[in-house]
């Protein structure tokens, strides 16, 4: 069995669920000196759909957005997997 690689400064940063308007972006950032190596998001609510989860342009975090078909707002939570730069 091969040992897992150690990621220097590995840290998970969570942006807890909050209600936002449809297609409003929520952004979670890594602490100073760290960059996002991965991440994700969740859309919460009846008929909620996660439209996107992608890195910020500077690589310091993750952006999440979603929508609901019958409502004008929904819950969005996001997280970033961070490591030392």
Residue pairs with C-beta under 8 A, 6 or more apart in sequence:
7 37
7 83
8 83
8 84
9 33
9 34
9 82
9 83
9 84
10 81
10 82
10 83
11 30
11 31
11 34
11 81
11 82
11 83
12 79
12 80
12 81
12 82
13 28
13 29
13 30
13 31
13 61
13 79
13 80
13 82
14 28
14 77
14 78
14 79
15 26
15 27
15 28
15 64
15 77
15 78
15 79
16 77
17 42
17 44
17 75
17 76
17 77
18 26
18 75
18 76
18 77
19 73
19 74
19 75
20 26
20 73
20 74
20 75
20 76
21 72
21 73
22 66
22 67
22 68
22 71
22 72
22 73
22 74
23 51
23 65
23 66
23 67
24 65
24 76
25 63
25 64
25 65
26 41
26 63
26 64
26 65
26 76
26 77
26 78
27 56
27 61
27 62
27 63
27 64
27 78
28 39
28 61
28 62
28 64
28 78
28 79
28 80
29 56
29 60
29 61
29 80
30 36
30 60
30 61
30 80
30 82
31 82
33 84
33 85
34 60
34 82
34 83
34 84
34 85
35 59
35 60
35 82
35 83
35 85
36 55
36 56
36 59
36 60
36 61
36 62
36 80
36 81
36 82
37 81
37 82
37 83
38 80
38 81
39 53
39 55
39 61
39 62
39 78
39 79
39 80
39 81
40 53
40 62
40 64
40 78
40 79
41 50
41 53
41 62
41 64
41 66
41 76
41 77
41 78
41 79
42 50
42 76
42 77
42 78
43 49
43 50
43 51
43 66
43 67
43 74
43 75
43 76
44 74
44 75
44 76
44 77
45 68
45 71
45 73
45 74
45 75
46 68
46 70
46 71
47 68
47 69
47 70
47 71
48 66
48 67
48 68
48 74
48 75
49 66
49 67
49 68
49 69
50 64
50 65
50 66
50 76
51 65
51 66
51 67
52 63
52 64
52 65
53 62
53 63
53 64
53 78
54 62
54 63
55 61
55 62
55 63
56 62
56 63
61 80
62 78
62 79
62 80
63 78
64 76
64 77
64 78
65 76
66 74
66 76
67 74
68 74
